Amino acid sequence: MTTQNGTPAARTALQDTNALNGAVSVRELPLSGKIAVRGAADDAAFAATLAPGDNPLPTAVGERAEADGVRVVCLGPDEWQVHVPLDRVDAEVTRLRDGFGTAHSAVVDVSDYFTVLELGGVATREVLAKLTPLDVSAQALPAGSTRQTRMAKCTVLLTIQSDHCARLQVRWSHAEYLHDYLVEAAREFNL
Amino acid sequence: MSANYRLPTGGRIDRGQPVRFEFDGQSYSGYAGDTLASALLANGVTLVGRSFKYHRPRGILAAGVEEPNALVQLERGAYTEPNTRATSVELYDGLQADSQNRWPSLKYDIGVVNSWLSRFFPAGFYYKTFMWPERMWTTYEHVIRRAAGLGVAPKEPDPDRYEHRYDQPDLLIVGGGPAGLACALAASRAGKRVVLVDESAELGGALLGDTAEIDGKAAVDWVADVAAELAAADTVRVLTRTTLTGYFDYNYLIATEHVTAHLGPQRSDAVPRQRLWKLRAKQVVLATGAIERPLVFADNDRPGVMLASAVRTYQHRYGVLPGHAVVVFTNNDSAYATAIDAVGAGRPVTLVDCRTSAGDAVTERARSAGVELVFGSAVTAVRYSGGIQGVDVMSLSADGRTVSGSVRRIDCDLVCSSGGWNPAVHLHSQAKGKLRWCEDTQTFAPAATAPTMAHASVGACNGSLTLSHCLEEGWAAGGGEGDGPRAEAAPVGAALRPLWVVPTDHPLGEGPKKHFHEFQNDATAADLLLAQREGFESIEHTKRYTTTGMATDQGKTSNVNAIGIVAESRGVPVPSIGVTTFRPPYTPLTFGAVVGQNRRHLFHMVRKTPMHAWSEAHGAVFEDVGDWKRARYYPRGGEDMDAAVRRECKAVRDGVGLFDASTLGKIDLQGPDTAWLLEMLYTNAWQGLAVGKCRYGLMLNEHGMVFDDGVTTRLGEHHYHMTTTTGGAARVMGWIEEWLQTEWPDKRVYATSVTEQWAVMALNGPRSRELLQKLTDDDVSNEALPFMSYKAVTLAGVPARVFRISFTGEQSFEVNVPARYGRHVWEALVAAGADMELVMYGTETMHVLRAEKGFIIVGQDSDGTMTPADLGMDWIVSKKKADFLGKRSLSRSDTARQGRKQLVGLLTEDPELVLPEGAHIVSEVRAAPPMPMLGHVTSSYYSPNVDGGRSIAMAVIADGFNRKGSTVDLALIDGRAVRAKVVDPVFVDPAGERVKS
C-alpha cells in the first residue's frame, strides 16, 4: 500500500506561512532530526556513545559538540538533544539505545515535536532582545552559543549562528505565535 | 492673553521653526524646542487648569516632571491622554491640549463653589460624611465620582503600537545632568556597557537652564561634547525622552521611552509610540538631581507663583520670562540666581528673604545687579485677580511663627519661591534604600542601600547641591581615574532657614487664605494640622487622611514640606516623623507601554494541530480547549450545531467517523522503574501489563480526588506511552517530574513530553477497521489487534502507531503518526472513506458519544472534589496495592462516608428537553430560590442514538447511587421545575460488546 504518487507528503508547522524577507528575515527551516536523550554523564558507556566523534561529551548547559553531521547539545545536567539529518534519525536512535545498553537512559525521537525558525539580518540581536530577558548581546552570546530560554511566551532553544543569524527551535504548536511575534519585532527594521 | 513673554534672544529653542498649537480651542504659536508649558507662558497663558478639590485656578509651577498643577488633556478621540504635564510635553505642530477639571469653561468654572464652601470640605471629608448610613455610599458615589478626577480616559481602542525591549547593562545611569554625564563619560572610557537614560529631549539636565561653566567652557557646550563622545562609543546606549519608572528587586528596572510619543499622533505605526525597557543592571548609578520645594505661604497656589529655579530654566532654556515685575521669596541662597538673571533681562526684581542675611557673595552680586533685597520678611498675601497684582510683605518674627509691623505692598505679576531643595530620592527609595536627614539643607538624602541592590546616588540626588560636587561624584561612580570634568567651586553661602509654614496676620486655616503644601490633591498646611489634632500621628496615616503625596506626582514638591509641617506642629525634630514610601511609577506610564506588543494575536499563542488547516478549509467550527483550537463540529449545508452533531453522532454509531485527537497530552516514559511509577500515579494495577497492551487509569491528587485520566500503553520492556487529557497535559508532566525529583529521585524513570510529536486521529464506528485496512498491508484484524492493544504499522506509506482504544464505546482505532504526516494520513483516510460515508466529527459529538457510554470528562463531570467512588469507578481502585498517590485520603472519614455526591445518569420525563448543564437538582421545589440542593447536572446532550433520539444527562447527586430508579426535581434558572429519572449513566451498549467487535 502506498499513496497515490508513491511519496508520503511531509509538512512542517508553518507549511502555509510565507517567509518574511527584508532587512530582517524570518523563515522556517526544513524539518530536521532531533532526538531527546536523558542519562547520566558519569556512566562511561553512556558518555562514550553520546559524545560525537572524538569530542568529549558536553556537560555544561548550552555547550555543544559536533562530528560527522551529528551535533549534541547539553540542555541540563542529565539532558541532551542530538541533531542529525532527518534520514538518519532512526539509525541514530538505534545506535544510541544499543550503545547505552543497560545504562538508565531515555532516547526519544522529537523531530516533529519542534520546528526551527531562522531569524536573519543585521538587526538580529535587536529583534531577539524584544522577546527574551536573556542577555543576547555579542559579549554574552557570541556566535555558536546555544541557550534554552523563554522568548515571548515560548520555551525556545536559541542558537546564535552569527551576529546576523539566529535559530529558534520551538514547539510545533507555538511556531505560528513565535513567528508572528518575530515579524512584529522586525517591523521597524523592514520599512 | 496676548501678552508676549518671550525674550528677544536666548534659549535653546529654534526661532526659525515656529510651531502652531491649540490650547482650549485657541490657537497659539511657539517654537521647536519649546514645551507646551514654555509656549503657554510665552503667550501669557498663566491659567491652565482647575484644582482637584476646590477648583481653584492653577498655573504652571515648575519646569520639569515635578509639575503638580499644569496637567492637561492632550489630543482628542482615540489619541487623547489625560493628566499629561505641560512641562514635559514637547511642542509639535498641530498639538491640541485642553485644560482639565473645569466646567463649563476654564475661566468660569462652576466647581469653584467647592472653594467658597471649603470650610465644609475639611481633610477626611469623604470618610466622615459619606460613610453613614453605609448603604447610601453607592448613591453618594455616583455624584462624587462625576465631580472628582482629573481628565478623561479615551473610550476608543488605542491606535498606537507599543513594545517591550530587554537590556542588561553593566552600568545603568539614570539622569543625564552633570553627575550622570560625568559618570557616563568615565564608564564609557573604561569600556563598560552603559545605558544612560534621561527623561528630557536632550542631555544636560539642569545645565540646560544654567549659565555655569565646566572645564572652562559654557556648560551647554560641555554637554554637547560629552553627548557626542557617548554617541560615538560602541558600548554606550543613550536613551533620551526615557523615564526610569520603576526600580525593582535585584536591580531590575523599567524605563519608558517616548519613541514617537513626543511627535503627536502618527499616521504610520512602523515604529512604536513608546517602548518599555526592561533593564537588568549589574550596577545602577542614580543621578536624578534635586527638586526645588516651594515655600508654603498664603495663597501660594495662584497662577503666577512659580518655583524660582523653574523661572530661571524658562529664561535660559526656553527664552521665556513670564513676568514683567518679579518678586522672589526665599529661605536660601539658590534663588538669588533667579533674581540676578531676571534683572539681567531687564525686569525689576524684589527679593524677599526670610533670613536676616544671605551669603556674602550672592548678596554682593544681587546688590550690584540691582536686585532690591528685603531681609527678615515674609510674603503674607498674594493679590490675585485674573493674574497676580502684587504681594504683601511683613516682618517675620525670630521664631518664624508670626509676622508684624506694617504691610508693604509690592506690585508684581510673577512670584518666585524657593524653600530649599529635595534630592530626588524616589528611585533610591523604591530600591528599599534608607534615608538620612540633612540638618544643613533640611532635607532627606540617600543612606544605606538594600542588600539585594547594587546602586549609588551621585550629585544633587545624593544631597550634593553644587556643580563641582556633582561632577566629582559622577566621575568617581563611573570608575573615572585622574582628573574628571571640573567646575568652579561654589562660594561659601549662608544656611537655609527652615520655615515650614509662612505665617500671615490670621491663624492658619482661618480666614480666606490657604497655604497649599500639596497642589495636585489640594492639601493645605491646615489639613495636616487637623490630621494631627485628630490623632493621625503616623505620617503614613496622615498621608492617607489628607491625601498628601497621593496624587500622580507622588508629592515630588510636597513631601518634605508635609513632614516638616507635621514635625513643627508637634514640636519634634523632623527625622523623628519618618518618611512615607515612594513607589513605582516615578511618573505615570501608559497602559500601552505596560502591555507592549502582547495584544491581539500576540497576547497568547493559539495552538493548532497538524490537521487544523484541513478542518478550517472544510468549514469546521472551532472551540478553545486550553490554548488549543479544536474542531467542534463540521456543519454541512447550513446546518446549525444541533443538526450537525446529531448527524455526526448517528454516523459514528452506524458507520465510521474520523476525529482529530492530536491535542491529547502524550508523555514518553522510559526506565526500569516505569511500571512502579505507574502503580503510584494510577489507582489500578500496572505491573502485569504486557508489552503491546493498553490500560486506562485514573490519577488522584494527595486528597484522593480525581485530577486526570487517560490510557497508557506498554511499548517495550521499559518503555511506555502515556496519554493525558488535553487540558491536563502540562499538569501531569509537572506532577510526574515533581514526584520523581523530590520524593523518588532514586527511581529510574525519564519522562519526555511528546504531545506534539504525534498527530492523532481517532477512527470510530463499526466500519472503522474496514477503513483502516484500506490504507495498510499490516493485519489490523480483531485477532491481530484486539481491544486495548497496540501495533506499529505502515499506514498510507508512513510509520504509524495504532492503539485499539475507545472513548466512544465503538470499535475504535487511535492512529498516531509523526506530526509531519498528520495532514497526509488524514487526507488519505478521508479519500479512502469517501465511498463509506465517512464523517468528520468534532469535540461536541465526541462529548455526546462518550456521555452515551457514561465516560467521564475530568473537569466537567468531576470538579476536584470527586473520588473514584463518587464517580462510580470504584472498580478501578486497587484494593491490593500497598500504595498509590491519594490512597491514604480515600480512607478519611469524609471521603469514605456514605451519601456523598455521586455521579448518575438522568433521563428527563420530557425526552425532548435537554437540561441546561449546571441545573440544580433540589429536594423541594419552591416558588423562588433558595431551594435545598441535592446536586447539579454535569453533562447534558441530545442523543440521536438512545431510544431513537432523546435527551440524556449526567449529574452528581447526594447519595445518587441509592436514588437510582427514583425521580428527582430540577429547578431551572428560567423558573421552570422539571422532573427526571435517576439511572445508570450508561445509555448505549451497557454490555460493552461493540467496543470489542
Interface residues (C-beta under 8 A of the other chain):
Chain A: M1 T2 T3 G6 T7 P8 A9 A10 R11 T12 A13 D16 L31 A36 R38 G39 H104 S105 A106 V107 V108 D109 V110 S111 D112 Y113 F114 A129 K130 T132 P133 L134 D135 S137 Q139 A140 A152 K153 C154 R171 W172 S173 H174 E176 Y177 L178 D180 Y181 E184 A185 R187 E188 L191
Chain B: E163 H164 R165 Y166 D167 Q168 R193 A270 V271 P272 K278 R280 Q597 N598 H601 L602 H604 M605 V606 R607 K608 T609 P610 A613 D627 W628 D668 Q670 G671 P672 R748 Y750 T752 S753 V754 T755 E756 Q757 W758 L775 T776 D777 T794 A796 G797 V798 P818 A819 R820 Y821 G822 R823 H824 A828
